[in-house]
Amino acid sequence: MAVLTLGGFVAVIAGATALASKSFATDPIMAIVMLGMITILVTDIFLARQLSKLISASLSSPKPPKVKQPPAAATPAQLLQPQPAQLQGAPSVTENTTRLFEPAYREPATTNDPAIAKKLEH
């Protein structure tokens, strides 16, 4: 943050002295210096605020939980086997889905174009 501040101040002052050597008007140069320093200070304030939030969040966060070992996998003998009476077939996905459909057949359209009529006949 100090490097940003000092580097910004040096850049603003160096630019102002370069402009002062080329022109005689001092008011625009003073405005550039003042606005440049205000910009640097506002940037420093936002950076300090962001860094303080980051540091306080990292210090206040609880320690990450330790990774626990998963329990040993059950052997096939330990798994419960369903009895044949408990097994039931799953219902069909299409069961009771087509009973409300109406017939969708439509008479072929008649046309005066012999090419289309020939295609419709096939």
C-alpha positions as a printed NumPy array, in Angstrom:
array([[  0.   ,   0.   ,   0.   ],
       [  2.911,   2.318,   0.742],
       [  4.425,   1.594,  -2.667],
       [  1.114,   2.437,  -4.335],
       [  0.83 ,   5.699,  -2.408],
       [  4.407,   6.863,  -2.871],
       [  4.535,   5.75 ,  -6.503],
       [  1.286,   7.567,  -7.237],
       [  2.476,  10.765,  -5.572],
       [  5.766,  10.638,  -7.48 ],
       [  3.939,  10.068, -10.779],
       [  1.532,  12.966, -10.167],
       [  4.329,  15.368,  -9.151],
       [  6.55 ,  14.271, -12.062],
       [  3.701,  14.827, -14.505],
       [  2.922,  18.224, -13.01 ],
       [  6.558,  19.392, -13.247],
       [  6.735,  18.193, -16.863],
       [  3.585,  20.143, -17.687],
       [  4.83 ,  23.232, -15.779],
       [  7.989,  23.379, -17.872],
       [  5.932,  23.408, -21.105],
       [  3.263,  25.986, -20.212],
       [  2.836,  29.141, -18.144],
       [ -0.673,  28.486, -16.757],
       [ -0.529,  27.09 , -13.233],
       [ -4.234,  26.615, -12.437],
       [ -4.744,  23.471, -14.596],
       [ -1.531,  21.982, -13.215],
       [ -2.683,  22.558,  -9.62 ],
       [ -6.043,  20.963, -10.453],
       [ -4.275,  17.891, -11.876],
       [ -2.101,  17.592,  -8.76 ],
       [ -5.047,  17.978,  -6.367],
       [ -7.34 ,  15.558,  -8.215],
       [ -4.499,  13.039,  -8.639],
       [ -3.696,  13.074,  -4.925],
       [ -7.366,  12.765,  -3.985],
       [ -7.678,   9.792,  -6.347],
       [ -4.643,   8.124,  -4.78 ],
       [ -5.962,   8.705,  -1.26 ],
       [ -9.425,   7.311,  -2.098],
       [ -7.78 ,   4.27 ,  -3.68 ],
       [ -5.695,   3.771,  -0.532],
       [ -8.78 ,   4.025,   1.67 ],
       [-10.648,   1.391,  -0.352],
       [ -7.594,  -0.874,  -0.416],
       [ -7.101,  -0.581,   3.361],
       [-10.782,  -1.312,   3.937],
       [-10.678,  -4.394,   1.706],
       [ -7.464,  -5.676,   3.285],
       [ -8.833,  -5.208,   6.814],
       [-11.961,  -7.192,   5.907],
       [ -9.822,  -9.951,   4.398],
       [ -7.52 , -10.142,   7.408],
       [-10.354, -10.094,   9.96 ],
       [-12.227, -12.798,   8.035],
       [ -9.183, -15.04 ,   7.923],
       [ -8.466, -14.559,  11.637],
       [-12.048, -15.092,  12.808],
       [-12.807, -18.162,  10.705],
       [-12.834, -21.444,  12.625],
       [-10.241, -24.05 ,  11.925],
       [-11.217, -26.425,   9.134],
       [-12.582, -29.711,  10.448],
       [-10.283, -32.667,  10.422],
       [-11.022, -35.26 ,   7.78 ],
       [-12.59 , -38.299,   9.391],
       [-11.954, -41.776,   8.09 ],
       [-15.07 , -43.273,   6.509],
       [-16.345, -46.399,   8.216],
       [-15.263, -49.699,   6.747],
       [-17.478, -50.951,   3.928],
       [-19.98 , -53.584,   4.898],
       [-19.29 , -57.084,   3.701],
       [-21.949, -58.867,   1.607],
       [-22.818, -61.042,   4.594],
       [-23.701, -57.93 ,   6.622],
       [-26.081, -56.536,   3.993],
       [-29.725, -57.437,   4.383],
       [-31.087, -59.48 ,   1.52 ],
       [-34.757, -58.854,   0.623],
       [-37.058, -61.84 ,   0.718],
       [-38.759, -62.851,  -2.564],
       [-42.143, -61.889,  -1.101],
       [-40.901, -58.336,  -0.55 ],
       [-39.852, -57.859,  -4.175],
       [-42.454, -56.078,  -6.272],
       [-42.329, -55.2  ,  -9.918],
       [-42.115, -51.548, -10.786],
       [-45.111, -50.188, -12.708],
       [-44.614, -49.342, -16.354],
       [-43.674, -45.805, -17.258],
       [-46.325, -45.699, -19.97 ],
       [-49.084, -47.181, -17.841],
       [-52.293, -45.112, -18.047],
       [-50.701, -42.44 , -20.239],
       [-52.429, -43.148, -23.562],
       [-56.044, -43.707, -22.555],
       [-57.097, -40.091, -23.236],
       [-55.504, -39.812, -26.659],
       [-57.846, -39.217, -29.562],
       [-57.16 , -40.692, -32.962],
       [-54.759, -38.444, -34.823],
       [-55.358, -39.733, -38.362],
       [-56.121, -37.028, -40.899],
       [-57.222, -37.423, -44.473],
       [-54.477, -36.498, -46.917],
       [-54.855, -33.053, -48.393],
       [-55.928, -32.829, -51.984],
       [-53.882, -30.716, -54.322],
       [-53.826, -29.709, -57.94 ],
       [-50.06 , -30.201, -58.203],
       [-49.442, -33.626, -59.763],
       [-45.988, -34.014, -58.136],
       [-47.344, -33.517, -54.624],
       [-50.368, -35.728, -55.355],
       [-48.023, -38.5  , -56.512],
       [-45.985, -38.206, -53.308],
       [-49.148, -38.356, -51.201],
       [-50.257, -41.552, -52.954],
       [-47.071, -43.372, -52.04 ]])
